[in-house]
Amino acid sequence: MRPGARHGLRCSESNSSCQGSVLMNSNSTGSFARIRWGANRLLWFMFALWCACVGVPAYAQTVEYIHTDALGSPIAVTNASQQVIERSEYAPYGDLLNRPDTDGPGYTGHVLDAATGMNYMQQRYYDPMIGLFLSVDPVTAYAKPGVNFNRYWYASNNPYRFTDPDGRYVCSGSKTDCGNFDKAIDAAKAASTSSKLTEGQRGQLSAAVNFFGEKGNSDIKVSFGDLKGDYGLINTNREGKGTVKFDLTAIGKKSPGESGLISGLAMRALHEGDHGVRIVQEGFPGSKLERFGREQAAYRSEAYFQKATGFLQNANNLWAPWNPGDGINENAVDARANFSVMSSCAGSSEGSCR
């Protein structure tokens, strides 16, 4: 039975005695380390899909491996002989069913506090027994409330499909992918305030960032997968509701390395976000010429990000809409916009392709 006072907000915790002490830390991606020292020492290292737990008694050492499901929740622990020594089973919203709570990696990889039975999800505490956060979403409420207006619910009340990387917005994908998207949005937001950009350029980037929910719009569902040549794909309506999908493999090939992936994803998020903003403001394009204009604007958003950050897409910055020293490359913008229109309209008879 968990403690009765479950719904008070615990901001910090320390636990020490003559037997040892506990220190808990976490970062914005949900990865964390737990160190217990004293009579026994225990080190946790949490990664995207598995973690290693190293127990260090006074004169011995054991290594255990924690295995997670697709959402990042630890479901099994194996020893060095590959034998399963512990299993964890969860209710749909993360309540641990088959064993008592213990401090360490919990539901979707977030820190589980055994004293309260709650998970700390970077921005606020989450109660898996009731499937709700204990405080309101720190992101400002969206101006058009609907079924997603609830400021306390978890992952749009769909825990099998979505996770909440930091207690703010919804993302469908692995913890690593959603964490990368979070970093990309932060990078795009930082670029939108750069003094290197004009007021109009900053405004265009800021609008594209806000489209993804910086004002609390949880109606946009972000996901990841194979787009067969495209980097991003948006499918939203005039109310700004729908899905945006990114091909991280394709983006990573164009911009190698972790920093390249984050910046490349930020550019694509701004590109698709610009499309979303214009659909809300102006409706869907009615001709091929109008579609071409929308693509030009979206590629200029990418160029503004490069201008603000100095990011080069690859070693030679080939086909990039911005180059250091030359500024915005309108020829590249036009060429890429034309290629996007031709690709998306191939075999299509819809009005915006005529």
C-alpha positions as CSV (number, residue, x, y, z in Angstrom):
1,M,0.0,0.0,0.0
2,R,1.4,3.4,-1.0
3,P,1.4,6.4,1.4
4,G,-2.0,8.1,1.8
5,A,-0.7,11.6,1.1
6,R,-0.1,10.9,-2.7
7,H,-1.0,14.3,-4.1
8,G,1.4,16.7,-2.5
9,L,4.1,18.1,-4.8
10,R,7.6,16.9,-3.8
11,C,10.2,19.2,-5.2
12,S,13.3,17.5,-3.8
13,E,14.2,14.5,-1.6
14,S,17.2,13.5,0.4
15,N,17.6,10.2,2.2
16,S,20.6,9.5,4.4
17,S,21.5,7.3,7.4
18,C,24.4,5.4,8.8
19,Q,23.8,2.8,6.2
20,G,24.4,5.1,3.2
21,S,22.9,8.0,1.2
22,V,21.0,8.4,-2.0
23,L,21.5,11.1,-4.7
24,M,19.1,11.3,-7.7
25,N,19.7,13.5,-10.8
26,S,18.0,13.7,-14.2
27,N,18.3,15.8,-17.3
28,S,15.9,17.2,-19.9
29,T,15.8,13.9,-21.9
30,G,14.8,11.7,-19.0
31,S,18.2,10.0,-18.8
32,F,19.5,9.8,-15.3
33,A,22.0,8.3,-12.9
34,R,21.3,7.0,-9.4
35,I,24.2,6.6,-7.0
36,R,23.9,5.0,-3.5
37,W,27.0,4.9,-1.4
38,G,27.8,3.7,2.1
39,A,27.5,0.0,3.1
40,N,26.5,-0.8,-0.5
41,R,26.9,1.2,-3.6
42,L,24.6,1.2,-6.5
43,L,25.0,3.0,-9.9
44,W,22.3,3.3,-12.5
45,F,23.0,4.3,-16.1
46,M,19.9,4.8,-18.2
47,F,20.1,4.8,-22.0
48,A,17.5,4.9,-24.7
49,L,16.6,1.2,-24.8
50,W,18.5,-0.4,-22.0
51,C,20.6,0.5,-18.9
52,A,23.2,-1.1,-16.8
53,C,23.0,-1.3,-13.0
54,V,26.3,-1.9,-11.3
55,G,26.1,-3.0,-7.7
56,V,29.3,-2.5,-5.7
57,P,29.4,-4.2,-2.3
58,A,32.4,-3.9,-0.1
59,Y,34.5,-6.6,-1.8
60,A,32.4,-7.7,-4.8
61,Q,30.8,-6.4,-8.0
62,T,27.8,-7.5,-10.0
63,V,26.5,-6.3,-13.3
64,E,22.8,-6.3,-14.2
65,Y,21.1,-5.2,-17.4
66,I,17.8,-3.5,-17.6
67,H,15.7,-4.0,-20.8
68,T,12.9,-1.7,-21.8
69,D,9.8,-1.9,-24.1
70,A,9.2,0.5,-27.0
71,L,8.0,3.2,-24.7
72,G,11.2,3.1,-22.6
73,S,9.7,1.4,-19.5
74,P,12.0,-1.2,-17.8
75,I,10.3,-4.6,-18.2
76,A,13.1,-7.0,-17.4
77,V,16.5,-7.3,-15.6
78,T,19.1,-9.9,-16.6
79,N,22.4,-10.8,-15.0
80,A,25.7,-11.4,-16.6
81,S,24.6,-15.0,-17.4
82,Q,21.6,-13.6,-19.4
83,Q,19.2,-15.0,-16.9
84,V,16.1,-12.9,-16.1
85,I,16.1,-12.1,-12.4
86,E,13.3,-9.5,-12.3
87,R,10.3,-8.6,-14.4
88,S,8.1,-5.5,-14.3
89,E,4.5,-5.4,-15.5
90,Y,2.5,-2.1,-15.9
91,A,-1.1,-1.1,-16.2
92,P,-1.8,1.0,-19.3
93,Y,-1.0,4.3,-17.5
94,G,2.1,3.0,-15.8
95,D,1.1,1.6,-12.4
96,L,3.5,-1.2,-11.5
97,L,1.5,-4.4,-11.0
98,N,3.7,-7.3,-10.1
99,R,6.1,-6.0,-7.5
100,P,6.6,-3.2,-5.0
101,D,7.9,0.2,-6.2
102,T,11.6,0.8,-6.0
103,D,13.6,4.0,-6.7
104,G,15.1,4.0,-10.2
105,P,14.0,3.9,-13.8
106,G,10.3,3.7,-14.0
107,Y,7.4,4.1,-16.5
108,T,8.7,5.3,-19.9
109,G,12.1,5.7,-18.3
110,H,11.3,8.5,-16.0
111,V,12.4,8.5,-12.3
112,L,10.1,6.4,-10.1
113,D,9.9,7.7,-6.5
114,A,9.1,4.6,-4.3
115,A,8.1,6.8,-1.3
116,T,5.2,8.3,-3.2
117,G,4.7,5.8,-6.1
118,M,5.0,8.7,-8.6
119,N,7.1,9.4,-11.6
120,Y,9.0,12.7,-12.0
121,M,8.7,13.7,-15.7
122,Q,11.1,16.7,-15.8
123,Q,8.4,19.4,-15.5
124,R,6.0,17.9,-13.0
125,Y,5.0,14.7,-11.1
126,Y,2.8,12.1,-12.6
127,D,0.6,9.6,-10.7
128,P,0.3,6.3,-12.6
129,M,-2.6,5.1,-10.5
130,I,-5.0,7.8,-11.8
131,G,-3.1,8.5,-15.1
132,L,-2.8,12.2,-14.4
133,F,-0.2,14.8,-13.6
134,L,-0.4,16.5,-10.2
135,S,0.0,20.0,-11.5
136,V,-1.1,21.9,-14.6
137,D,0.8,21.8,-17.9
138,P,3.5,24.6,-17.7
139,V,2.8,25.4,-21.4
140,T,0.2,28.1,-21.8
141,A,-3.3,26.8,-22.7
142,Y,-4.1,26.9,-26.4
143,A,-6.5,29.5,-27.6
144,K,-8.9,27.0,-29.1
145,P,-9.8,24.5,-26.3
146,G,-11.3,21.2,-27.3
147,V,-11.0,17.6,-26.3
148,N,-7.2,18.2,-25.7
149,F,-7.7,21.1,-23.3
150,N,-7.3,19.0,-20.1
151,R,-4.2,20.5,-18.4
152,Y,-3.6,17.4,-16.2
153,W,-4.0,14.4,-18.5
154,Y,-1.1,12.2,-19.7
155,A,-0.2,11.8,-23.4
156,S,-3.7,12.7,-24.8
157,N,-5.2,9.8,-22.8
158,N,-3.6,7.4,-25.2
159,P,-0.6,5.8,-23.3
160,Y,-0.2,2.9,-25.8
161,R,0.6,5.3,-28.7
162,F,2.1,8.4,-27.1
163,T,4.6,9.3,-24.5
164,D,5.2,12.6,-22.7
165,P,9.0,13.3,-22.9
166,D,9.0,16.2,-20.4
167,G,5.5,16.7,-19.1
168,R,4.6,19.2,-21.8
169,Y,3.7,17.9,-25.3
170,V,2.7,14.7,-27.0
171,C,5.0,12.7,-29.1
172,S,4.6,9.3,-30.8
173,G,7.9,7.5,-31.0
174,S,10.8,6.2,-28.9
175,K,12.2,8.1,-26.0
176,T,15.3,8.9,-28.0
177,D,13.4,10.2,-31.1
178,C,11.0,12.3,-29.0
179,G,14.0,13.6,-27.0
180,N,15.7,14.6,-30.3
181,F,12.5,16.4,-31.4
182,D,12.4,18.3,-28.1
183,K,16.0,19.4,-28.6
184,A,15.2,20.4,-32.2
185,I,12.2,22.5,-31.2
186,D,14.4,24.2,-28.5
187,A,17.0,24.9,-31.2
188,A,14.4,26.3,-33.6
189,K,13.0,28.5,-30.8
190,A,16.4,29.9,-30.0
191,A,17.0,30.6,-33.6
192,S,13.7,32.6,-33.8
193,T,15.1,35.1,-31.3
194,S,18.5,35.6,-33.0
195,S,19.7,39.1,-33.5
196,K,21.2,38.0,-36.9
197,L,17.7,37.8,-38.3
198,T,15.4,40.6,-39.3
199,E,12.2,41.2,-37.4
200,G,10.2,39.6,-40.2
201,Q,12.5,36.5,-40.3
202,R,12.2,36.1,-36.5
203,G,8.4,36.3,-36.8
204,Q,8.2,33.7,-39.4
205,L,10.3,31.2,-37.4
206,S,8.5,32.0,-34.2
207,A,5.1,31.3,-35.8
208,A,6.4,27.9,-37.2
209,V,7.7,26.9,-33.7
210,N,4.4,27.9,-32.0
211,F,2.5,25.7,-34.5
212,F,3.9,22.6,-32.7
213,G,2.5,23.5,-29.4
214,E,4.6,26.1,-27.6
215,K,1.3,27.7,-26.8
216,G,-0.2,24.4,-25.6
217,N,-1.6,23.1,-28.9
218,S,-1.6,19.4,-28.2
219,D,-3.6,18.8,-31.3
220,I,-0.4,18.3,-33.3
221,K,0.8,14.7,-33.1
222,V,4.5,14.3,-34.0
223,S,5.7,10.9,-35.2
224,F,8.6,9.3,-37.0
225,G,9.1,6.8,-39.8
226,D,10.1,6.0,-43.3
227,L,8.8,8.6,-45.8
228,K,10.5,7.1,-48.8
229,G,12.5,10.1,-49.8
230,D,10.8,12.9,-48.0
231,Y,12.2,14.4,-44.8
232,G,8.9,15.6,-43.4
233,L,5.2,15.3,-44.1
234,I,2.4,17.4,-42.7
235,N,-1.3,16.4,-42.6
236,T,-3.2,19.1,-40.8
237,N,-6.5,20.9,-41.2
238,R,-7.6,24.6,-41.1
239,E,-7.9,24.4,-37.3
240,G,-4.2,23.4,-37.0
241,K,-5.0,19.9,-36.0
242,G,-3.4,16.7,-37.4
243,T,-0.1,15.0,-37.7
244,V,3.5,15.8,-38.7
245,K,5.9,12.9,-39.5
246,F,9.6,13.0,-39.9
247,D,12.1,10.6,-41.4
248,L,15.0,10.8,-39.0
249,T,17.1,8.3,-41.0
250,A,16.9,10.5,-44.1
251,I,17.6,13.7,-42.1
252,G,20.6,12.0,-40.3
253,K,22.1,10.9,-43.6
254,K,22.0,14.5,-44.9
255,S,23.3,16.0,-41.7
256,P,25.5,13.3,-39.9
257,G,26.2,13.3,-36.2
258,E,23.9,14.0,-33.2
259,S,24.3,17.8,-33.6
260,G,23.6,17.5,-37.3
261,L,20.5,15.4,-36.7
262,I,19.1,17.9,-34.2
263,S,19.8,20.9,-36.4
264,G,18.5,19.1,-39.5
265,L,15.4,18.1,-37.7
266,A,15.0,21.7,-36.5
267,M,15.1,22.9,-40.1
268,R,12.5,20.3,-41.1
269,A,10.3,21.2,-38.2
270,L,10.4,24.8,-39.2
271,H,9.6,23.8,-42.8
272,E,6.5,21.8,-41.9
273,G,5.5,24.3,-39.2
274,D,5.5,27.1,-41.8
275,H,3.2,25.0,-44.0
276,G,0.9,24.4,-41.0
277,V,0.8,28.1,-40.2
278,R,-0.2,29.1,-43.7
279,I,-2.9,26.4,-43.9
280,V,-4.5,27.9,-40.8
281,Q,-4.1,31.5,-42.0
282,E,-4.7,31.1,-45.8
283,G,-6.3,27.7,-46.4
284,F,-4.9,25.0,-48.7
285,P,-3.1,26.0,-51.9
286,G,-5.5,26.2,-54.9
287,S,-3.0,25.9,-57.7
288,K,0.5,24.6,-58.5
289,L,1.8,28.2,-58.5
290,E,0.4,28.8,-55.0
291,R,1.9,25.4,-53.9
292,F,5.3,26.6,-55.2
293,G,5.0,29.8,-53.2
294,R,4.3,27.9,-50.1
295,E,7.4,25.7,-50.6
296,Q,9.5,28.8,-51.2
297,A,8.4,30.2,-47.9
298,A,9.1,26.9,-46.1
299,Y,12.6,26.6,-47.5
300,R,13.3,30.2,-46.5
301,S,12.4,29.2,-43.0
302,E,15.2,26.6,-43.3
303,A,17.5,29.3,-44.6
304,Y,16.7,31.6,-41.6
305,F,17.6,28.8,-39.2
306,Q,21.0,28.4,-41.0
307,K,21.5,32.1,-40.9
308,A,20.8,32.4,-37.2
309,T,22.9,29.4,-36.2
310,G,25.6,29.1,-38.9
311,F,24.6,25.5,-39.4
312,L,25.9,23.8,-42.6
313,Q,23.8,20.8,-43.8
314,N,26.8,18.8,-44.9
315,A,30.5,19.2,-45.5
316,N,30.0,21.2,-48.7
317,N,26.5,22.6,-47.7
318,L,25.3,21.4,-51.1
319,W,21.8,22.5,-52.2
320,A,21.4,24.5,-49.0
321,P,19.1,27.6,-49.0
322,W,21.8,29.6,-47.1
323,N,25.6,29.8,-47.4
324,P,28.0,31.7,-45.2
325,G,29.2,34.8,-47.0
326,D,26.6,34.6,-49.7
327,G,23.4,34.8,-47.5
328,I,20.1,33.4,-48.7
329,N,20.5,31.4,-51.9
330,E,17.3,32.2,-53.8
331,N,18.3,30.0,-56.7
332,A,18.6,27.0,-54.3
333,V,15.3,28.0,-52.6
334,D,13.5,28.0,-56.0
335,A,15.2,24.8,-57.2
336,R,14.2,22.9,-54.0
337,A,10.7,24.3,-54.0
338,N,10.2,23.3,-57.6
339,F,11.5,19.8,-56.8
340,S,9.2,19.4,-53.9
341,V,6.2,20.5,-56.0
342,M,7.1,18.1,-58.8
343,S,7.6,15.2,-56.4
344,S,4.4,15.7,-54.5
345,C,2.3,16.3,-57.6
346,A,3.6,13.3,-59.5
347,G,0.6,11.3,-60.6
348,S,-1.8,13.6,-58.7
349,S,-4.8,15.4,-60.3
350,E,-5.8,17.5,-57.3
351,G,-6.4,21.2,-57.9
352,S,-3.1,22.5,-56.4
353,C,-1.2,20.3,-58.8
354,R,-2.7,21.9,-61.9
